[in-house]
Amino acid sequence: MPDTPAAPVIVADEPGTFPYGVLAERHPAILRQVAEDTPYGPERRRALDSLLVNCTEGTVTPLPADAHDRDRWAAWGMDAYAGRSWHDVPWLWSESWFYRQLLQAVGYFEPGPWQGVDPFRPAKLAELDAPATDEELAALDALEDLPEDERARALLHGSLWGNRADLGFRMSAEGAQETAAVPALVADDSERLWSLLDGAPAGTLCLVADNAGRELVPDLLLMAHLLAHGRITHAVLHVKPHPYYVSDATTADVLDAVRRLTSAKGAAGAYGRGLRAALTDGRLELRAHPFSCAPLPYAHMPDDLRADFAGAALTVLKGDLNYRRLVGDRYWPPTTPFADVTAYFPGPVAALRTLKSDVVTGLSPTTEAALDAEEGGRWRTSGTHALIQVRT
């Protein structure tokens, strides 16, 4: 991966920047929300309070000696960063460290009554079971009379925009064209993506999931459609082995989403039954590799994960965090070629991402200039723009 002075690693040491705000404001808010959502006892609440102080004012403190993953985190940089401020180490690392420490505080990994209890589950279920989800699933019925390729493209846009899936369906299904000076889709390699999936013979699609709930549902719909229509013969969905970044999808979240679909009416219910059958017969597999929760770029992926991706016709990485890990969490010039920063990846790779952090590559100079002129730097983090990028 390129490593030049023009692309410094992002750290959160400058007040007023987006990364600094995440560490100083978002993380404390998450701790307060976790304490509010789940009736943890005094011991766990004291641990959450201690983490609040440590992550805002303290330094990196290594995991206990008996932590099951202490050696893994030591290899990932824990010992090297011990004693340093959270604001002075790579932002990708400190963000990931926060969620590992949160799980430590609530006893997620320890034997006892709170072992395996997802601290983010109340929020995930509230979103998945919200009335707005019914509206988005009902939108699927409007796609049923369209040609298969139009449905596939609509579902791709649904996966791209996550819980703006209904907007994605309409944009694609009606052939709507962006007429704004700066389109919402700032890079679009979707034709290249389809060329990889339409090759003969059909092969395996790996999809590295991002968020659970209403953002995971469109990912599952897309995979179900591709399987049902023979564009792929096998799908592998990579999820997190444990709760991570508030809403990142785990196996339990996949099962909740499939349940939500199978209980729905119309086309959504049919998709749900298809997904359940695909899970049962092995056409859809779930993987939960430990590296999915690593605080490192995918350039450092272990050999077994590399082999998994190498065997796929296409690997799709969903969401902002996976994008940061794919290209490297650096202040790349936005016109840095996407193909250059993903050249290390062991097979064809695509990114579907709404822009929610400072990292971006692969934009044309014209697009970058238009974005800066219209919105300043806000376009990088607002979530109002998205991209589909592919490296074959």
C-alpha positions in Angstrom: 0.0 0.0 0.0 1.4 3.5 -0.8 2.9 5.2 2.2 3.9 8.7 1.3 4.2 12.0 3.1 1.1 13.2 1.2 -1.0 10.5 2.9 -0.4 10.7 6.7 -2.1 8.3 9.0 -5.2 9.9 10.6 -4.9 10.6 14.3 -7.4 12.4 16.6 -5.0 14.9 18.2 -6.4 18.1 16.8 -9.5 19.7 18.4 -12.2 20.6 15.9 -11.4 17.7 13.6 -13.9 14.9 12.9 -11.7 12.2 14.5 -11.2 14.3 17.6 -14.9 14.8 18.0 -15.5 11.0 17.8 -13.2 10.4 20.7 -14.2 13.4 22.8 -18.0 13.4 22.2 -19.3 10.3 20.4 -17.6 7.7 22.5 -18.8 9.2 25.8 -22.3 9.5 24.4 -22.2 5.8 23.4 -21.2 4.8 27.0 -24.1 6.8 28.4 -26.5 5.1 25.9 -25.2 1.7 26.8 -25.7 2.3 30.5 -29.2 3.6 29.8 -30.3 0.8 27.5 -29.3 -2.1 29.8 -29.7 -2.4 33.6 -26.1 -3.4 34.4 -25.4 -3.7 38.1 -23.1 -1.5 40.2 -19.8 -3.3 39.2 -20.4 -2.9 35.5 -21.6 0.7 35.8 -18.4 1.6 37.7 -16.4 0.0 34.9 -18.3 2.0 32.3 -17.7 5.2 34.3 -14.0 4.3 34.6 -13.8 3.8 30.8 -15.4 7.2 30.2 -12.7 8.9 32.2 -9.9 6.8 30.6 -11.0 7.3 27.0 -11.3 11.1 27.4 -8.5 11.9 29.8 -6.3 8.8 30.3 -3.9 6.6 28.3 -4.0 3.2 26.7 -4.0 0.6 29.4 -3.4 -3.0 28.3 -6.0 -5.7 28.7 -5.8 -7.9 31.9 -3.4 -10.8 31.8 -6.2 -13.3 31.6 -8.0 -11.7 28.7 -8.7 -14.4 26.1 -7.4 -12.1 23.3 -4.5 -10.4 25.0 -1.9 -11.9 22.8 -3.8 -11.0 19.7 -4.1 -7.4 20.8 -0.5 -7.3 21.8 0.3 -8.3 18.2 -2.1 -5.6 16.9 -0.2 -2.8 18.8 -1.5 -2.8 22.4 1.9 -3.0 24.0 3.4 -0.5 21.6 0.8 2.1 22.4 0.5 1.4 26.1 0.8 4.6 28.1 0.0 6.9 25.2 -3.0 9.1 25.0 -5.9 7.8 23.0 -5.6 10.9 20.9 -2.0 10.3 19.9 -2.3 6.8 18.3 -3.8 6.0 14.9 -7.5 6.9 15.0 -8.5 3.5 13.5 -6.7 1.8 16.3 -8.1 4.0 19.1 -11.6 3.6 17.8 -11.4 -0.1 17.7 -9.7 -0.1 21.2 -12.6 1.8 22.6 -15.1 -1.0 21.6 -12.8 -3.7 22.9 -12.6 -1.8 26.2 -16.4 -1.3 26.3 -16.9 -5.1 26.0 -14.4 -5.5 28.8 -16.4 -3.1 31.0 -19.7 -4.9 30.5 -18.2 -8.4 31.0 -19.0 -9.6 27.5 -16.1 -12.1 27.4 -16.0 -13.1 31.1 -17.8 -16.1 32.6 -20.9 -14.9 34.3 -24.4 -13.6 33.6 -23.4 -10.9 31.2 -21.2 -13.1 29.1 -22.2 -12.9 25.4 -24.8 -10.2 26.0 -24.6 -7.6 23.2 -24.6 -4.1 24.8 -25.9 -2.7 21.5 -28.7 -5.2 20.9 -31.5 -2.9 22.2 -30.7 -0.2 19.7 -30.3 -2.8 16.9 -33.7 -4.4 17.5 -35.4 -1.0 17.9 -34.3 0.0 14.4 -35.0 -3.4 12.8 -38.5 -3.6 14.2 -39.4 0.1 13.6 -42.4 0.9 11.4 -40.1 2.5 8.9 -38.6 -0.9 8.2 -42.1 -2.1 7.1 -42.2 0.7 4.6 -38.9 -0.1 3.1 -39.7 -3.8 2.8 -43.1 -3.0 1.2 -41.1 -1.1 -1.5 -39.8 -4.4 -2.7 -43.2 -5.3 -4.1 -42.9 -2.5 -6.6 -39.8 -4.1 -8.1 -41.4 -7.4 -8.9 -42.7 -6.4 -12.3 -39.3 -5.0 -13.5 -36.8 -7.0 -15.6 -34.3 -8.9 -13.6 -31.4 -6.7 -14.4 -33.3 -3.6 -13.3 -34.2 -5.3 -10.0 -30.6 -6.2 -9.4 -29.5 -2.6 -9.9 -32.2 -1.3 -7.6 -31.1 -3.8 -4.9 -27.4 -2.7 -5.4 -28.4 0.9 -4.7 -30.4 -0.3 -1.7 -27.3 -2.0 -0.4 -25.2 1.1 -1.1 -27.5 3.5 0.8 -28.4 1.2 3.7 -31.4 2.5 5.6 -32.0 4.9 2.7 -32.9 1.8 0.7 -36.3 3.1 -0.4 -34.5 6.0 -2.0 -32.1 3.6 -3.7 -35.0 1.5 -5.1 -36.7 4.5 -6.6 -33.5 6.0 -8.1 -32.6 2.8 -9.8 -36.0 1.5 -10.7 -37.2 4.7 -12.3 -33.9 5.4 -14.0 -33.7 8.7 -12.2 -30.7 10.8 -13.2 -28.9 13.1 -10.7 -29.2 16.6 -12.0 -27.5 18.4 -9.1 -24.2 20.1 -9.7 -22.6 17.5 -7.4 -24.3 14.1 -7.7 -25.0 12.1 -4.6 -23.0 9.2 -6.2 -19.5 10.7 -6.5 -17.9 7.6 -8.1 -19.8 4.9 -9.9 -18.0 1.7 -11.1 -21.3 -0.3 -11.1 -20.9 -1.5 -14.7 -17.5 -2.9 -13.8 -19.1 -4.6 -10.8 -21.8 -6.3 -13.0 -19.2 -7.4 -15.5 -17.5 -9.4 -12.8 -20.7 -11.0 -11.6 -22.0 -11.7 -15.1 -18.9 -13.7 -16.1 -19.2 -17.4 -16.9 -19.3 -19.6 -15.0 -20.9 -18.0 -12.0 -18.8 -18.0 -8.9 -18.6 -16.9 -5.3 -19.4 -13.5 -3.9 -17.8 -12.5 -0.6 -19.6 -9.6 1.1 -18.0 -8.0 4.1 -20.9 -6.6 6.1 -21.1 -3.3 7.8 -24.1 -2.4 10.0 -26.9 -4.6 11.3 -30.6 -3.8 11.2 -32.0 -1.8 8.4 -28.6 -1.6 6.7 -28.0 -5.3 6.7 -31.4 -6.2 5.3 -30.6 -4.7 1.8 -27.3 -6.6 1.8 -29.1 -9.8 2.4 -31.7 -8.9 -0.3 -29.0 -8.3 -2.8 -27.3 -11.7 -2.1 -30.6 -13.5 -2.2 -31.4 -12.0 -5.6 -28.0 -12.8 -7.1 -28.3 -16.4 -5.8 -31.9 -16.9 -7.0 -31.1 -15.7 -10.5 -27.8 -17.6 -11.0 -25.5 -14.6 -11.1 -23.5 -16.3 -8.3 -23.6 -19.9 -7.1 -22.2 -19.3 -3.6 -22.2 -16.3 -1.2 -20.0 -15.8 1.8 -21.1 -13.1 4.3 -18.4 -11.9 6.6 -19.7 -10.6 9.9 -18.1 -9.6 13.2 -17.3 -12.3 15.7 -18.6 -10.1 18.5 -20.3 -6.7 18.9 -18.3 -3.8 17.4 -18.7 -0.2 16.5 -22.2 0.0 18.0 -24.2 -1.4 15.0 -21.8 -3.7 13.2 -23.4 -7.0 12.2 -22.8 -10.3 14.0 -24.3 -13.7 13.3 -27.1 -13.0 15.8 -27.9 -9.9 13.8 -28.1 -11.8 10.5 -30.5 -14.2 12.1 -32.6 -11.3 13.4 -32.7 -9.8 9.9 -33.7 -13.1 8.3 -36.4 -13.5 10.9 -37.7 -10.0 10.1 -37.8 -10.8 6.4 -39.5 -14.2 6.7 -42.2 -12.6 8.9 -42.9 -9.9 6.3 -45.6 -10.1 3.6 -45.1 -10.0 -0.1 -41.8 -10.0 -1.9 -39.9 -9.4 1.4 -41.2 -12.7 2.9 -40.2 -14.6 -0.3 -36.7 -13.1 0.0 -36.5 -14.2 3.6 -37.5 -17.7 2.9 -34.9 -17.9 0.1 -32.2 -16.7 2.5 -33.2 -19.2 5.1 -33.0 -22.0 2.5 -29.6 -20.8 1.2 -28.2 -20.8 4.7 -29.6 -24.3 5.3 -28.2 -25.8 2.1 -24.8 -24.0 2.2 -25.2 -21.6 -0.7 -25.0 -18.8 1.8 -22.3 -19.1 4.4 -21.4 -16.9 7.4 -17.8 -16.3 8.4 -16.7 -14.4 11.5 -12.9 -14.1 11.3 -11.1 -12.4 14.3 -9.4 -10.0 11.9 -12.9 -8.5 11.2 -12.5 -6.7 14.5 -8.8 -5.9 14.1 -7.7 -2.2 14.4 -5.6 -2.6 11.3 -6.0 -2.1 7.5 -6.8 -5.1 5.3 -3.3 -4.8 3.9 -2.3 -6.7 7.1 -4.9 -9.5 6.7 -3.7 -13.0 7.7 -3.1 -15.7 5.1 -6.3 -17.7 5.7 -8.5 -14.6 5.1 -6.5 -13.6 2.1 -7.1 -17.1 0.6 -10.8 -16.7 1.3 -11.0 -13.5 -0.7 -8.7 -14.7 -3.4 -11.1 -17.5 -4.3 -14.0 -15.2 -4.9 -15.2 -13.8 -8.2 -15.7 -10.5 -6.3 -15.4 -9.3 -2.7 -17.6 -6.4 -1.8 -16.7 -4.4 1.3 -19.7 -2.4 2.7 -19.6 0.8 4.6 -17.3 3.5 5.9 -15.2 1.5 8.4 -14.5 -1.3 5.9 -13.5 1.4 3.3 -11.0 2.9 5.8 -9.6 -0.5 6.4 -9.5 -1.3 2.6 -7.6 1.8 1.4 -5.8 2.7 4.7 -7.0 5.2 7.2 -5.0 8.1 5.8 -5.5 11.6 4.5 -5.2 10.5 0.9 -5.6 13.2 -1.8 -9.1 12.4 -3.0 -7.8 11.9 -6.6 -5.5 9.1 -5.5 -6.4 6.2 -7.7 -8.5 3.6 -5.9 -6.7 0.8 -7.9 -3.4 1.9 -6.5 -4.4 1.8 -2.8 -6.1 -1.6 -3.3 -3.5 -3.2 -5.4 -2.5 -5.5 -2.5 -6.0 -7.1 -2.3 -5.9 -10.7 -3.4 -8.8 -10.6 -5.9 -11.3 -8.3 -7.5 -12.7 -6.0 -4.9 -15.5 -3.4 -4.7 -16.4 -0.8 -2.1 -20.0 0.3 -1.5 -19.9 3.2 0.9 -21.6 6.3 2.0 -19.0 8.9 3.0 -18.9 9.3 6.8 -15.2 10.0 7.5 -12.3 11.9 6.0 -10.9 9.1 3.9 -11.6 9.0 0.2 -9.8 8.0 -3.0 -10.6 7.6 -6.6 -12.5 10.9 -7.3 -12.0 12.9 -10.5 -10.4 16.4 -10.1 -13.7 17.9 -11.4 -15.8 16.1 -8.8 -13.4 17.0 -5.9 -13.4 20.7 -6.9 -17.2 20.8 -7.2 -17.7 19.1 -3.8 -15.3 21.5 -2.1 -16.9 24.5 -3.8 -20.4 23.6 -2.9 -19.9 22.1 0.6 -16.4 22.8 1.8 -15.2 19.8 3.7 -18.6 18.7 4.9 -19.1 16.2 2.1 -16.5 13.9 3.5 -18.4 13.1 6.7 -22.0 14.0 6.2 -23.3 10.7 4.8 -25.0 12.6 1.9 -22.7 11.2 -0.8 -21.7 7.7 -1.7 -19.5 5.8 -4.0 -19.2 2.4 -5.9 -15.6 1.7 -6.6 -14.2 -1.5 -8.2 -10.7 -2.8 -8.8 -10.5 -5.8 -11.1 
